[in-house]
């Protein structure tokens, strides 16, 4: 996060005691969200009502919905499933909220249809209205929730106070994850760590409150009810002792196990009570054929619709590239895709036509830059790039022609970064994960710093994505791509 966020966080982080509103935020928040959801459903109903009457008045007459149905019955049908999905009881990442919201809206709509048939008023209710109601309820409830969460975050209100135990790299990752996701609504009161220097250097100005031995005293003093242990390096014995000391004093206790980097997105936990053992079931999601089919259909639908929508932008960029420098508009580069097969990856041309000669001469004249080139096959100050090419790369618009690779079946909207033959050895044992799926226009590397990430980090991200794939992971990464492109961070 940027400095502005850090400054905002530090203002609230200085309060080292959980106040009344924070301590009871889990009791108050559901009422606020319920009001927000009800208003969102009413907006969805009104828009669906007016659109249906505009589109079908002449054919079917004006639709009439009773006040009881529009203000009570229909909202109640949706909100029951919101409750069942845990949308009022649990704090979760916003992409998980969207995923559960989508399913709940489907169930709510089906319930409304059944109610209309049972009460014998289905004949007087438009199917178009019901379909629009489903779409707009999902849209407006999601938007209203995001706005409410964002307002509360900026105001520092009803954020759940959390005590962090551990101040290493894992703790910094947690702080980053907590602060960047509006759905969670966590405020870290402070950190405990036996290494005082590490505790005081934690990002986002998190207050250092003491050592592990101070845990009980700090929990009583701050009145915090949620604790996260971020010390995966602790021995099993020390971790067990720490948990047994803390658990009676708090409502919720979480810890980060020593499994960082493993594909645990679809993790299932089983317990053998008598033996006091825990089994972790891990899934390689894209190893299943039906998941690959779902992903393919998702890609095709969004790509066809997206291509139609962005066609004016494509035409404009073609004109600008032609005007800027001589040569073809599209550059096709040989890349390796699914099953290790080669394909021609399309991009808007961002380099001059004698790019290879310029590169060789540049590396010859600047031998110190050869190491940078051989490290990632990229140069920050690349002499081959044209004027319009710098803009296209900074905004990632040079990759738009890859939508035609998606339509051809060579690529996916979201997936591992397409690589060249020389990069295959650098994937090592992870290359089989890469070969399992189609490479993507965007992916985890795109939303996590792009060219600012190390090569090993990119390989790890690609492998993690394949093993933890879900439709809503793709949706989240697509949305985060827009944010990353807008900021231009790591693009060159």
N, C-alpha and C positions, 0 to 999 in steps of 0.2 A: 504494500500500500504506500501511497505517497506521504509526503511530510504533512500535508493538511490533515490527513486522517490521524497521523501520529499525534499531532497537536490536539486534535479533538479528543482522542482517546485519553491523552495524558491528563486533560482537565478532569475527566471522570475517574481516572485511575488513582488520583491522589486520595480519594475517599476510601479509607482502608477498613471501613465497617459497613456491613450490609444494613441499609435502612429499612423502614417498615414496608415501603412500596416495593423494594427489591426482594426482600424476604418473602413477600406474599405475591410476587409477580406471577407465579404459576396458578394462583387462584384468581387473579384479576384479569390476566391476559385472555383467558377463554371468553369472558364476557365481551371484551373489546373486539375480539375476532368474530364472535357470533354476530354482533351488530354490523361489523364490516361485511360479513358474508351475506347477511339479510339484505343490506343495501345493494350489494353487488347483484344478488338474484333479482331484486326489484328492477334494477336498471336493465338487466338482461331480459326480463319479462316485457318491459315497456318497449325496448328496441325491437324485440321479436314480434310483438303485437303490431307495432306500426309498420314494420317491413312487410309482414304478412298481409296486412290490409292494403298496402300500396301495391303489392304484387298480384293479389288474387281477389280484389274487391269485385271486379266485373264478373269474374267466373263463379265465385262462391259466396258473394255477399260479405258484409262486414262481420268480423269475428267479435264475439262477446265473451269475456272471461269474468266470472263473478269475483267480487272483492275478497271473499273468503278463500277462494282458490289461489288468487294472485298474491295475497298478503300473508296467508297462513299455510294452506295445504301444500302448495308447490314448494315454498321455501323450506318447510318442515321436512318434506321428502328428501331434499338435497342435504340438509344439515344433519339429518340422522346418519347418513352415510359419511359425512365429514367427521362426525364423532366416532363412528366405527373405525375409520381409517386412522384415528389418532391425531387428527388435525387440530384438536383443541387440547389434547392432553400432553403431547410430546413436542419437544423442541427438535427440529430437524433441519437439514440443509434445504435451501430453497428449491433446488432441483428435485429433491425428494417430495417436498410439498406439492410441486406441480405434478409429479407422477401420481401421487395418491389422489390429488384433486381431480385429475383426468378420470381415473377409475371411478371415483365417487360420483362424478357428474353422469357417467354412463349408467351406473346403478340407479341414481336418482331419477334420471329420465325414463328408464324402463319402469320404475315404480309408478311414476306419474301416468304413463300409458296404461298400466294395469288398473290404476285407480279410475281413470276415465272410462275404461270398459266396464268395470264393476259397477260404477255409479250410472251407467247407461248414458253418459254424455259425450262419449267418444265421437259419435256422429256429428256433433256440433262443434268439435274442436279440430282445428287444422293440423294435419301432419307436418306441414311446413313450419307452423308455429312451434311445434314440439321440437323439431330438428334445430331450428334457430335458437330455441331456448337452451338446448344442450350446449351448443357452440358458445353462445354469449355468456352463459352461466360460468363455464370453464374460464373464459377470457376475463370477464369482469371480476369474478371472485379472486382470481389470481392477481390481477392488477391492483385491486383494492387492498388485498393482503400485503402486497409488496409496498404500497404507499404507506400503509399503517406501520409496518415494520420499520421502514426507512425513517419515518417521522419520529418514532419512539427511539430509534438508534441515535439519530442526530440530537434529540433532546436528552439522551442518557436516561430515559425513563423506562421502567419495567424491564430492565436488562437483568438477566439472571446472574447473581454474583457467584463467581467460581474461584476457588483457591487452587493454584497450580503448584504441584510438588515436583521439582526437577527443573533445571534451567539450561539444559544442553541444547543440541541441535533439534532434538525431538520437540522440546518445549517451544522453540522458535517456530517450528512448523505448525504446531497447534495454535499458537498465538496468531499466526498468519491466517490459518484456516478459520478460526473463530471470528477474526476481525473482517475478513473479506466476504463472509456469507451473511446476508441480512436475515436469513431465515432463523438462524440460531439465537441471536439476541443475547449473547454472553458478555459479561463484564468481568474481567479478571481482576480480583481484588489485590492480588499479590502473589509472590512466588517464594517457595522454600527450597533451599538447596544447601548442602554442606559446603559447597564451594561458593563463598561469598562473592568473589569476583565475577563468576559466571552468573550468579543471581542478579547482580547489579548491572550487568551488561545485556540483559534480555531486551529484545526489541520492543518498541512502542511504549517505553518508559514504564514498564510494569514494576511496581514497588517491591523491593527485596525485604521480606519480613522475618527471615531467620533460617535456622537449619531444620533438618528432618526431626530432630529431637524436640523442636518447639511446636510440632504439629498440633497436639492437643490444646496447648495454651492459645495458639493463634486461632484455631477453630472456635474456641469458646469466646475469645475476645472479639472476633469479627462477626460472630453469629452466622457464618457461612454454612449452607446446607448442601453444597455441591462441591466435590473435590475431584480433581483429575491428577493422577500420578503419571508424570511424563518422564520416567526414569527406566527405560527398557534394559539398561545395563545392570540394574540391581540384581543381586542373586535371589534365587527363589526363596531362600530363608529370610533374607532382609525384607523382601517384598511382602511376604506372608505376615511377618511381624508388624510391618507398617500398616497393612490393611486391617489386621485385627485390632490395632490401637485406634484407628480412625473410624472404622465402620459404625461403632455404637453412637458416635457423635454427630453423624450426618445422615441425610436422607438418601443421597445418591453418591456413589463412589465409582469412578471409572479409572482404569489404568491402561496404559499403552503397552502391549506385550512386545517381546523382542521378535516381531514379525514384519518390521518395516521393509517395504518393497515387495513383499509377497502378494500374490493376486487374491486378496481377501474381500473383493467387492461383493461376491455372492456367497459369502461365508455362512455356513450353517453349523451350529454348535449342538453337540449331543453330550449328555452327562451320564457317566456310569456311577451312580450314587454309592453303591456298596464299595466299589474300588477307589472312589474319590478321583476318578479320571475324567478328563474332558477331551472329547474328540472334535477336531475342526475339519469339516468337510469343505474342500476347495473345489471350485468348478472352473473349467476352461470354457467360457461361454461360447466363443466363436468356433469351438471344435464341434459343436452340434449343428447339423445341417439345417434344421428348422430355424435356428437363430440367424444363420447366414441368409436364408431366404427372406426372413423378415427385414433384415438390414438392406438387402437388395431392393425389395419393394419400396422401403422407406426412401432409399436413395433416388429411385426412378421417379417417384411421385413428386418429391421436392425439387428434383433437378428439372423436370419438364416445366413445372409451374415457375420455378425460378428463372429459367432461361427465357421464357416469355416476358417476365417482368423486367429483366435487366437488358433486354435486347437494345433499347436506345443507348444505354451506357456502352455496350459493346461497340456499336456503330461509331459513337463519339471517339472512343479510344483508338479505333482503327484509323480514323481521320487524323488524329493527333500524332500517332506513331509515323504514319506516312509523311506527314508534313515535317517532322523533326529530323529524320535521317533516311537516306536511301536504304533499300533492302526489303525483304519480306516482313509482313506484319506478325506472322506467327512463327515462333521458333519451336521446333520439335526436337526433343532430346531423348536419347535412348535410356530408358530406366528399367529396373527389374520389378516385376509385379508378383501377383499370386502364383504359387507353385514354381517360382523362379523363372517365369517366362518374361521375355523382353517385350516392351511396348514403347511406342513413341509418345512421350509426355508433352502436351502442348502448353505453351506459354506465349504471352505477348512478348515480342522481341524487345529486350531492354539494353542490348549491347550493339556496338557497331559491327559491321559485317566482317571486318578483319580481326575479330576478338581474340582468336587464338594467337596470332602473331603479336598482338599488343601485350597479351599476358606473358608470353615467353620473353619478350624484350623487357617488360617491366620487372620480372623476377630476375633477369640477368643484370639489370641496372640496380636493383634493390635486393641483394641476396638476403638481407635480414627479414624480408617479407615472405621468403620461401617457407619458413617454419609455420607462419600463420596460415599460408595456403595449404600446406600438407596436413595441418591439424584438422581443419574442417572443410577444406575445399572452398573457402570463402575469403574475401578480402574486404575490410571495412572501407578502404579507399580504392575501389576497383577502377582502374583507368579505362576499362572496356565499356562502362555503362554510359548510355546517352543521357541527354538532359531529361527527356520525358521518362527515361528508364529509371532514374533516381526516384521520381514521383511514384511510378508504378510499383517499384519494390518497397518503398516506404509504406505504401497503403496496401500492399499485397494484391493490387489489382492486376498485376502481371499474371496471376494464376487463374484468372477468370476463364480462359479458354479450356481449362481442365474439366469444365462441366461437360464438354464434348467427350472427354475420356470416360466420364461417368456414364454418359449415354451409350458409349461403345462397350461398356462393361470392363474397361481396363482399370478403372479407379472407383473409389467410393467418395462420398462427401466428407466422411470422417474416417480416419484410419492412420496407420503409420506413415511417416514421411517417405515419399518415393526416393529410392536410392539408386546409385550407379554401381557397376560391377566392382569397382575398386573399394567400395564400402562394405561389401559382403563379409570379408574376413573380420572386420571390426565388430560385427554382431556376435561372433563366436557362437556359443550354444543357443543364443536367442534367435538365430536366423530362422529356425523352424516356425517360431511364432509369427515372424514377418511374412514368411511364405504362405501362411495359412489363410491370409485375407488380402483383399485389394488395398493398395496404398491409398491414402486420403488426400483431398485438397487441403483439409485442415486436420488438426489432431491435438493431442496433449502437448506436443512440442510447440505448437502454434500459440497456445494460450498460456504457456509457462516460460516466456522470455525469448522464444524463437532462437535467433542466432546467438543470444547471450548465454544459452545453456551449453554445457559441455557435451561432447559426443556420447560419453557413457551415460549421461543423464537422459539423452534422447533415446538411446537404445532401451533403457529401463522403462521409460514412458511408453514406448511402442509395445513392449512385452506386457506391461501392466494393462494397457488398454485392451489388447486382444483377449486376455484372460478374464477381464472384468466387464466386458461389453454388455450394454443394455441400451434399449432405444432411448431412454431418458438421459443416458450418459452422452449419446450423440447430440440430443437436443441441447443439453447444457453446454457442450463444447462448441456447438454452432453459435449459441448466444455469446459465449465468452470470446469467441473469435472476433465478433464485431467490436467488442470492447478492446481487445488487444490491437486490432487494426487501427481503431480510432486513436489509441495512444501512440501507435507506431513504435512501441518498445521492442528493441531487439531485431528490428527489420533493417536489412541493408543488402 
